[in-house]
């Protein structure tokens, strides 16, 4: 297991100032902009999403304040790897609390509205 500690300016990855830089599917982009009303990535999203989306995929521990967009980060990372043409389980998200599980479920359902994967 490899962990990367990132502080400001200490990463080989480039921050994403716009979601378009992440090469997300049109369906996920619609979920972000239309359904969730995002305008641009938050600070935690701008730093962590390029790490989550760019191979080689490594383990990531991210810390940020409540309401900063962490759930959207890992849900986007998970959904970006799902092939909607495969009708089989492709992702599993394990949450330590019911509250977090409900939050992840809500964000996932919003983002997959047009993906047809659930």
Long-range contacts (C-beta under 8 A, 24 or more apart in sequence): 1-59, 2-58, 2-59, 3-58, 3-59, 3-60, 3-61, 4-51, 4-58, 4-60, 6-47, 6-51, 11-47, 11-51, 13-47, 13-50, 13-51, 13-54, 14-50, 15-46, 15-47, 15-50, 16-41, 16-45, 16-46, 16-49, 16-50, 17-41, 17-46, 21-50, 22-49, 22-50, 22-53, 22-76, 22-80, 23-53, 24-76, 24-80, 25-80, 25-115, 27-112, 27-113, 27-114, 27-115, 28-76, 28-79, 28-80, 28-111, 28-115, 30-114, 31-110, 31-111, 31-112, 31-113, 31-114, 31-115, 32-72, 32-76, 32-111, 35-110, 35-111, 35-113, 36-72, 36-107, 36-110, 36-111, 38-72, 41-69, 42-68, 42-69, 43-68, 44-68, 44-69, 44-70, 44-73, 45-69, 45-72, 45-73, 48-73, 49-73, 49-76, 49-77, 52-76, 52-77, 53-77, 53-80, 71-100, 71-103, 71-104, 71-107, 72-107, 72-111, 75-104, 75-107, 75-108, 75-111, 76-111, 78-108, 79-108, 79-111, 79-112, 79-115, 79-117, 82-115, 82-117, 84-115, 84-116, 84-117, 90-117
